[in-house]
Amino acid sequence: MALLKINDLTKDYGSTRIFENIKAQINSGDKIGLVGKNGAGKTTLIKVLTSELLPDQGEVISQKDITIGYLSQAPNFDINKTLYQEMKQVFDNIFKIEKEMQRLEELMGTASEKELEGIMNKYSNLRETFEASNGYAIHRHIRSVLKGLGFNDSDFNRYIRNFSGGEKTRAFLGQKLLEKPDLLILDEPTNYLDLNGISWLEDYLENTDITFVIITHDRYFLDKTVNIIWELEDYNLTEYKGNYSKYVADKSAYNEKLMKEYKHQQKKIEKTKEFIERNIAGQKTKQAQSRRKQLERMEPFKKPKNEKSLSLKLDSDRRSGEEVLSLSDISKEIEGNHLFSSFSLKVFRGEKIGIMGPNGSGKSTLLKIIANIIAPSTGTVRYGSNIKIGYLDQEQKSLSYNYTLIEEIRKELPWAKEEEIRKILGKFLFPSEQMDKLVSTLSGGEMVRLTLAKLFIKKANVLLLDEPTNHLDISGREALESALKNFDGTLLVVSHDRYLLDNIISKLINVSNEKVEIFTGNYSEFVEKLAKVKQDEKESKQKYSHKKQIKKDDKNINTYKKTEEVMEEIDQLEKEKTQLESLLGDPELYKDEMKARETNINYQKLTTRLDDLYLQLDELEI
């Protein structure tokens, strides 16, 4: 069923065309990834779909009464509400039903026999609606979504006004997921999520029947969640069935086919022209004239574009010693917040190490300690011989906003001619007319490219990179990955980009829960190890339930026992609930006013207890 149709959409910004005569359709159940280079018009298209912008030509036709949830890059909240209040607001209608049910429960205690039947009928109808809306599980659902997105219990009663920009975006995403609209539109939802949050969101989108369109440069995410790719390129929208990897394969095959057709036609045109030139004045004049008419009528194939991409090669101008750096008993505390302690590490020439962990765990702080930008609270950092460090800050603080692009590069190459500087900037996809503009006018992706250009010039043999793929489009990320893969020096990189962590990295540092742990292998291998640990824990629990001997500390045993007790009580109460529901649905019950009132009160107590037990179970499993 078509939820939304796009008919011949065209959009311009001034004299710049964004897209032209595009057609598409969103059907119920579609999970669409919208991809394209930075500046291709992805966000503009989304804003047209959500009626934030009007097209210059064409129309968007949506199904009557369709609900669209749009996660923009700029969330809007009532800052005087707490996080939990904002989330509860999604279910206002259901909470009103619950409040009316409570009012009717109070009336039951004082109503006459004649009044009671009407009250009970009304109550029964409300209860049916409440249960159909999963009313008893709302609080559990809110908690589950918020915790999945990285919020803790302590965040629930914090006021939105005290949230950072990233926290507001995560909260806004949670609100949209709870609303469960007919069509969910997400613009870069993973920007402020850590790896745990991204994995949770992937699972949520993969395992729900929600229809969505998502803009993201996260290829790993696109592989796992979408079944259609929309590519916005050269003013056109092309649809590919399947996930990101299938899109890459299909597009490559399609472009190869187009190139073959183009080359075949070019050969045919060349041969026809040669025939015409040889015979136009000879005995075969009529044939030559006929061929000329054929040539004029022939619709030429367009040559497939070879898209200009980031040209990046990272060379070092010297070879470091075998041992690049050594960290001994490093700890760090910031304003009473303990990040990590007693961490030691040796890094050797040529190693490529990824640093990951939840937001706020201290990843960037650890990298700054290694870069000698900040000092550790305790411990020492020693550098090996012949070291030359290149550091990339995710906020691009090394850039001077009041400089032009040429002046910014000249800081690194004071002796260079302007022609040489322009050549370097051109390699990083800056057009000539932009090179004399101020750094402050650049987009996030352009600032990353400028910082990478400075890194290219430095020729460091040790690269310390903090979220280098932030703001880069997919082609930019692929170019950076290729450069890092071929880099002959040493690399330590903080990243949430799992493609990068899979394809470049051979060792991982995980910063979490005030600890720093080291794993040998890439991200996928790390996930496999983690899954094995969880499976081992599950098997241990199963062994325990069958009273086999296992070694557990007292805390785990108590938690396990408590979980078993809660689950047993839930099973028992669910059976009782089914029995009571059957009883409450029997008209004979209401002939005995006292029994009807007592049964209803018991039912309310039971459902309240069940709700509490499910919350307890959530807390025990976290």
C-alpha positions in Angstrom: 0.0 0.0 0.0 1.4 3.4 -1.1 1.8 5.7 1.9 3.4 8.5 -0.2 4.0 9.2 -3.9 6.6 11.6 -5.3 5.6 13.0 -8.8 8.1 14.9 -10.9 9.7 16.9 -8.1 12.0 19.7 -9.0 13.8 22.0 -6.5 16.2 24.9 -7.0 18.0 27.1 -4.5 18.4 30.4 -6.4 20.1 29.5 -9.7 21.4 26.1 -8.3 19.3 23.1 -9.3 19.1 20.5 -6.5 17.0 17.8 -8.1 14.9 17.5 -11.2 11.7 15.6 -12.2 12.3 12.9 -9.6 9.7 10.1 -9.1 9.4 7.6 -6.3 6.9 5.8 -4.0 7.0 4.8 -0.3 5.0 1.7 0.4 4.0 0.3 3.8 6.9 -1.8 5.2 9.6 -0.1 3.1 12.8 0.6 4.9 14.6 3.1 2.8 18.2 4.4 3.0 18.7 7.8 1.3 22.3 8.2 0.1 24.3 10.7 -1.9 27.3 13.0 -1.6 27.3 15.9 0.8 25.4 18.7 -1.0 23.4 16.4 -3.3 20.1 17.5 -1.7 19.2 14.7 0.6 18.0 16.9 3.5 16.2 19.2 1.0 14.3 16.2 -0.4 13.3 15.1 3.1 12.1 18.6 3.9 9.9 18.6 0.8 8.5 15.2 1.8 7.6 16.6 5.2 6.2 19.8 3.8 8.8 22.0 5.5 9.8 23.1 2.0 7.7 23.5 -1.2 8.9 22.1 -4.5 9.4 24.4 -7.5 7.6 21.8 -9.6 5.8 18.5 -9.0 3.9 17.2 -6.0 4.0 14.9 -3.0 0.8 12.9 -2.5 0.3 11.2 0.8 -2.3 8.8 2.0 -5.2 10.4 3.9 -4.6 10.8 7.7 -1.0 9.5 7.5 1.2 10.3 10.5 4.8 11.3 9.7 7.4 11.5 12.4 10.5 13.5 11.4 13.8 13.5 13.3 15.4 16.6 12.0 19.0 17.7 12.8 17.6 20.4 15.1 15.2 18.9 17.8 12.5 21.1 19.4 11.5 20.4 23.0 9.8 22.1 26.0 12.9 22.8 28.0 11.0 23.1 31.2 9.9 19.5 31.2 11.9 16.5 32.4 13.0 13.8 30.0 10.4 11.3 31.3 7.6 13.9 31.1 8.4 14.5 27.5 8.3 10.8 26.7 5.0 10.3 28.7 3.4 13.0 26.6 3.4 10.6 23.7 0.9 8.5 25.5 -1.4 11.2 26.9 -4.5 9.7 25.5 -3.8 6.3 27.1 -3.0 7.9 30.5 -6.3 9.8 30.3 -8.0 6.4 29.9 -6.1 5.1 32.9 -7.1 8.1 35.0 -10.8 7.6 34.1 -10.5 3.9 35.0 -9.2 4.9 38.4 -12.1 7.4 38.9 -14.6 4.6 38.0 -12.8 2.2 40.5 -13.5 4.8 43.2 -17.1 5.1 42.2 -17.6 1.3 42.4 -17.1 1.5 46.1 -20.1 3.8 46.7 -22.4 3.1 43.7 -25.8 1.5 44.1 -26.6 -1.8 42.5 -28.4 0.0 39.7 -25.5 2.4 39.0 -22.9 -0.3 39.3 -23.9 -2.2 36.1 -23.4 1.0 34.0 -20.1 1.8 35.7 -18.8 -1.7 35.2 -19.8 -1.7 31.5 -18.0 1.6 30.9 -15.0 0.4 32.9 -14.9 -2.9 30.9 -14.9 -0.9 27.6 -12.1 1.4 28.9 -10.1 -1.5 30.2 -10.3 -3.3 26.8 -9.0 -0.1 25.0 -6.3 0.3 27.6 -5.1 -3.2 27.3 -5.3 -3.1 23.4 -3.0 -0.1 23.6 -0.6 -2.1 25.8 -1.3 0.4 28.6 0.1 -1.7 31.4 3.5 -1.9 29.7 3.9 1.8 28.7 6.3 2.7 31.5 8.4 -0.4 30.7 8.4 0.6 27.0 9.5 4.1 27.7 12.3 2.9 30.0 13.5 0.3 27.4 13.7 2.9 24.6 15.5 5.5 26.7 18.0 3.0 28.1 18.6 1.6 24.6 19.5 5.1 23.5 22.0 5.5 26.3 20.1 7.3 29.1 20.4 6.2 32.7 17.7 6.2 35.5 19.4 9.4 36.8 18.6 11.1 33.5 14.8 10.5 33.6 14.1 13.4 36.0 16.6 15.8 34.5 15.1 18.9 32.9 15.6 19.2 29.1 17.1 22.7 29.5 20.1 21.0 31.2 20.7 18.6 28.3 23.5 18.9 25.8 22.7 19.1 22.1 23.6 15.5 21.6 21.4 14.4 24.6 18.4 16.5 23.1 18.9 14.7 19.8 18.9 11.3 21.5 15.7 12.2 23.5 14.0 13.5 20.3 14.8 10.2 18.6 13.4 8.3 21.6 10.2 10.4 21.3 9.8 9.6 17.6 10.3 5.9 18.2 7.7 5.9 20.9 5.2 7.7 18.7 5.5 4.9 16.1 4.2 7.0 13.2 3.0 5.5 9.9 6.2 6.9 8.3 9.3 7.7 10.2 11.9 10.0 8.6 15.4 10.1 10.2 18.1 12.6 9.3 21.5 11.3 10.6 20.1 9.6 13.7 23.4 8.0 14.7 25.4 11.2 14.9 25.1 11.4 18.7 24.8 7.7 19.5 27.7 5.6 20.8 28.2 2.1 19.5 25.8 0.5 22.0 23.1 3.0 21.0 23.7 2.5 17.3 23.5 -1.3 17.7 20.3 -1.0 19.8 18.7 1.3 17.1 19.7 -1.1 14.4 18.0 -4.0 16.2 14.9 -1.9 16.9 14.5 -0.8 13.3 15.3 -4.3 11.9 12.8 -6.1 14.2 9.8 -3.7 14.0 7.3 -3.3 11.2 7.8 0.5 11.1 8.2 2.1 7.6 11.0 4.6 7.5 13.4 6.7 5.3 16.8 7.3 6.8 19.7 9.6 5.8 23.0 8.2 7.1 26.6 7.7 5.9 26.9 4.6 8.2 27.3 1.8 5.7 27.2 -0.9 8.5 23.9 0.5 9.7 22.5 0.6 6.1 23.5 -3.0 5.5 21.6 -4.2 8.6 18.4 -2.1 8.5 17.2 -1.2 5.0 15.6 -3.1 2.1 15.7 -0.2 -0.4 18.4 2.3 -1.3 17.5 5.7 -2.8 20.5 7.4 -4.4 20.4 11.1 -5.1 22.9 11.9 -7.8 23.2 14.3 -10.7 19.7 15.8 -9.9 18.1 12.3 -10.2 16.8 9.8 -7.7 17.5 6.1 -8.5 16.0 3.2 -6.5 17.9 0.0 -5.8 16.3 -3.0 -4.1 18.3 -4.5 -1.2 20.7 -3.2 1.5 23.8 -1.0 1.0 26.2 -3.8 -0.1 23.7 -5.0 -2.7 23.3 -1.4 -3.9 27.1 -1.1 -4.4 27.2 -4.3 -6.4 24.1 -3.5 -8.5 25.3 0.1 -9.2 28.7 -1.2 -10.2 27.1 -3.8 -12.6 24.7 -1.2 -14.0 27.5 1.4 -14.6 29.6 -1.3 -16.3 26.7 -2.2 -18.5 26.2 1.5 -19.4 29.9 1.9 -20.2 29.8 -1.1 -22.5 26.7 0.3 -24.3 28.4 3.7 -24.6 31.7 2.2 -26.0 29.8 0.0 -28.4 27.8 3.0 -29.7 30.9 5.1 -30.0 32.6 2.5 -32.1 29.5 2.3 -34.3 29.4 6.1 -34.6 33.1 6.2 -35.5 32.7 3.4 -38.2 29.6 5.2 -39.6 31.5 8.5 -39.9 34.4 6.8 -41.6 32.0 5.2 -44.1 30.3 8.6 -44.8 33.7 10.3 -45.3 34.9 7.6 -47.7 31.8 7.3 -49.8 30.0 10.7 -49.7 31.5 11.7 -53.0 31.9 8.3 -54.6 29.7 5.5 -56.1 28.0 4.9 -52.7 26.8 8.4 -52.2 23.2 7.4 -51.5 24.3 4.9 -48.9 26.5 7.5 -47.3 23.6 10.0 -47.2 21.4 7.3 -45.7 24.0 6.5 -43.0 24.3 10.3 -42.3 20.5 10.5 -41.6 20.8 7.4 -39.4 23.5 9.1 -37.5 21.5 12.3 -37.1 18.5 10.3 -35.8 20.6 8.2 -33.4 20.1 9.2 -29.7 23.6 9.2 -28.2 24.2 7.4 -24.9 25.6 9.6 -22.1 29.0 8.6 -21.0 28.8 7.3 -17.4 30.3 9.9 -15.1 33.5 9.1 -13.3 32.6 10.9 -10.1 35.4 13.1 -8.7 36.4 11.7 -5.3 38.7 12.7 -2.5 42.4 12.0 -3.4 44.2 11.2 -0.2 47.6 9.6 0.3 49.2 9.8 3.8 53.0 9.5 3.7 55.5 9.9 6.5 58.8 11.6 5.9 60.7 9.5 8.5 60.6 6.0 10.0 59.9 5.8 13.8 61.6 3.5 16.2 60.2 0.0 16.8 58.5 1.1 20.1 56.4 4.1 19.3 54.9 4.9 22.7 54.5 3.5 26.2 51.7 4.3 28.7 52.4 3.2 32.3 49.6 3.2 35.0 47.7 6.0 33.4 44.6 7.3 35.2 42.4 10.4 34.6 39.9 12.3 36.7 38.1 15.5 35.6 36.2 17.6 38.1 35.7 14.6 40.4 34.6 12.4 37.5 36.8 9.3 37.4 37.3 8.2 33.8 39.8 5.3 34.1 42.8 4.1 36.1 45.9 2.0 36.1 46.0 1.6 32.3 49.2 0.5 30.6 49.9 0.0 26.9 52.8 -0.4 24.6 52.3 0.6 20.9 54.7 -0.6 18.2 55.5 0.7 14.7 52.9 0.0 12.1 50.1 -0.9 14.6 46.6 0.3 13.8 44.5 0.6 16.9 40.9 1.6 17.3 39.5 3.3 20.5 35.8 2.9 21.3 33.4 3.1 24.2 30.2 4.9 25.3 29.8 8.6 25.1 31.5 10.4 28.0 33.7 7.4 28.9 36.9 9.2 28.2 38.0 8.0 24.7 38.9 11.5 23.4 40.6 12.3 26.8 42.8 9.2 26.4 43.8 10.2 22.9 44.6 13.8 24.1 46.8 12.2 26.9 48.6 10.2 24.2 49.0 13.3 22.1 50.4 15.2 25.1 47.6 17.8 24.9 46.5 17.1 28.4 48.3 15.4 31.3 47.1 12.3 33.0 46.2 12.5 36.7 48.7 9.8 37.4 51.1 7.7 35.3 53.5 8.5 32.5 53.6 8.6 28.7 56.9 7.9 27.0 57.5 8.4 23.3 59.9 6.3 21.1 62.6 7.6 18.9 62.1 9.6 15.7 58.4 10.2 16.4 56.3 12.8 14.4 52.7 13.0 15.6 49.8 14.2 13.5 46.7 14.9 15.6 43.1 15.4 14.3 40.6 16.9 16.8 36.9 16.1 16.0 36.1 19.7 16.6 38.8 21.0 14.2 40.2 23.4 16.8 43.4 23.7 14.9 41.6 25.7 12.2 41.7 29.6 12.2 38.2 30.6 11.3 39.2 34.1 10.2 41.8 32.8 7.7 41.1 31.9 4.1 41.6 28.3 3.0 44.9 29.3 1.2 46.1 31.1 4.4 45.2 28.1 6.5 47.4 25.8 4.4 50.2 28.4 4.2 50.5 28.0 8.0 51.8 24.5 7.3 53.8 25.5 4.1 55.0 29.1 4.6 57.5 28.8 1.7 55.0 27.3 -0.8 53.8 29.1 -3.9 50.1 29.8 -4.2 49.9 27.5 -7.2 51.2 24.6 -5.1 48.7 25.4 -2.3 45.8 25.5 -4.7 46.9 22.1 -6.1 46.7 20.6 -2.6 43.3 22.1 -1.9 42.1 20.8 -5.3 43.1 17.3 -4.3 40.7 17.6 -1.3 37.8 18.7 -3.6 37.9 22.4 -2.9 36.9 24.3 -6.1 39.2 27.2 -7.1 36.5 29.9 -6.2 36.2 28.6 -2.7 39.9 28.7 -1.8 39.8 32.5 -1.1 36.8 32.2 1.2 37.1 32.2 5.0 37.3 28.9 7.0 34.2 30.0 9.0 32.1 29.6 5.8 32.8 25.9 5.5 30.4 23.1 6.3 31.3 20.3 8.8 32.5 18.0 6.0 34.6 20.7 4.4 36.3 21.5 7.6 37.2 17.8 8.0 38.6 17.8 4.5 40.7 20.9 5.2 42.0 19.3 8.4 42.9 16.2 6.5 44.8 18.4 3.9 46.9 19.8 6.8 47.5 16.2 8.0 48.6 15.2 4.5 51.1 18.1 4.4 52.6 17.2 7.9 53.8 13.8 6.8 53.6 12.4 10.4 54.5 8.8 11.2 52.1 8.6 14.1 48.4 9.6 13.4 46.1 10.2 16.4 42.6 10.8 14.9 39.4 11.6 16.9 36.3 10.7 14.9 37.9 11.5 11.5 34.8 10.3 9.5 32.4 12.7 11.2 30.7 14.9 8.6 32.3 13.0 5.7 30.0 11.4 3.1 30.4 7.8 2.1 32.8 8.4 -0.8 34.9 10.6 1.6 34.9 7.8 4.2 36.0 5.2 1.7 38.9 7.5 0.5 40.0 8.0 4.1 39.8 4.3 4.8 41.9 3.5 1.8 44.5 6.1 2.8 44.7 4.8 6.4 44.9 1.2 5.1 48.0 2.1 3.0 49.6 4.3 5.6 52.9 2.8 6.6 53.1 4.5 10.0 51.2 4.0 13.3 47.6 4.8 13.8 45.4 5.3 16.9 41.8 6.3 16.0 38.7 7.1 18.1 35.7 6.1 16.0 32.1 5.0 15.9 32.5 4.0 12.2 32.3 0.2 12.2 33.3 -0.1 8.6 36.6 1.6 9.5 37.0 -0.4 12.7 36.5 -3.6 10.7 38.7 -2.8 7.6 41.6 -0.9 9.1 42.0 -2.0 12.8 43.9 -5.0 14.2 43.6 -4.1 17.9 40.8 -2.4 19.9 40.9 -0.4 23.1 37.5 -0.3 24.8 37.0 2.5 27.4 33.9 1.8 29.5 32.8 1.8 33.2 36.0 3.4 34.4 38.1 0.7 32.8 40.2 0.4 29.7 40.4 -3.1 28.1 42.4 -4.3 25.1 41.2 -6.7 22.5 43.2 -8.2 19.6 41.2 -8.1 16.4 38.8 -5.8 14.5 35.3 -4.7 15.5 33.4 -7.8 14.1 35.8 -10.1 16.0 35.2 -8.0 19.1 31.5 -8.5 18.7 31.9 -12.2 18.2 34.0 -12.4 21.4 31.3 -10.5 23.3 28.6 -12.7 21.9 30.6 -15.8 23.1 30.9 -14.3 26.6 27.2 -13.7 26.7 26.5 -17.2 25.4 28.8 -18.7 28.1 27.0 -16.6 30.7 23.6 -18.0 29.4 24.9 -21.5 29.5 26.2 -20.9 33.1 22.7 -19.8 34.1 21.1 -22.9 32.5 23.6 -25.1 34.4 22.7 -23.3 37.6 19.0 -23.8 37.0 19.6 -27.5 36.6 21.5 -27.5 39.9 24.8 -28.3 38.4 27.9 -27.1 40.1 29.2 -23.7 38.9 31.2 -21.0 40.6 29.5 -17.7 41.0 30.1 -14.9 43.5 27.3 -14.2 46.1 26.1 -11.1 44.2 25.4 -13.0 41.0 23.8 -15.9 42.9 21.5 -13.5 44.7 20.6 -11.7 41.4 20.0 -15.0 39.7 17.7 -16.2 42.5 15.8 -13.0 42.6 15.3 -13.2 38.8 14.0 -16.7 39.1 11.6 -15.7 41.9 10.3 -12.7 39.9 9.7 -14.8 36.8 7.9 -17.5 38.8 5.6 -14.9 40.3 4.9 -13.4 36.9 4.0 -16.8 35.5 1.6 -17.4 38.3 0.0 -13.9 38.2 -0.4 -14.1 34.4 -2.4 -17.3 34.8 -4.6 -15.6 37.5 -5.0 -12.5 35.3 -6.4 -14.7 32.5 -8.8 -16.3 34.9 -10.0 -12.9 36.2 -10.4 -11.5 32.7 -12.6 -14.5 31.8 -14.7 -13.9 35.0 -15.0 -10.1 34.3 -16.3 -10.8 30.8 -19.1 -13.0 32.2 -22.4 -11.0 32.6 -23.4 -13.4 35.4 -20.8 -11.8 37.7 -22.6 -8.5 37.8 -25.7 -10.0 39.4 -23.7 -10.2 42.6 -22.6 -6.5 43.3 -20.2 -7.4 46.1 -18.5 -10.1 44.1 -18.2 -8.0 41.0 -16.6 -5.1 43.0 -14.2 -7.5 44.8 -13.2 -9.2 41.5 -12.5 -5.9 39.9 -10.4 -4.7 42.8 -8.4 -7.9 42.8 -7.8 -7.5 39.0 -6.5 -4.0 39.5 -4.2 -5.1 42.3 -2.9 -7.9 40.2 -2.2 -5.8 37.1 -0.4 -3.2 39.3 1.7 -5.9 40.8 2.5 -7.4 37.4 3.6 -4.0 36.1 5.9 -3.7 39.1 7.3 -7.1 38.6 8.1 -6.4 34.9 10.0 -3.3 36.0 11.9 -5.3 38.5 12.8 -7.9 35.8 14.0 -5.1 33.5 16.3 -3.8 36.3 17.6 -7.2 37.1 18.5 -7.9 33.4 20.3 -4.6 32.8 
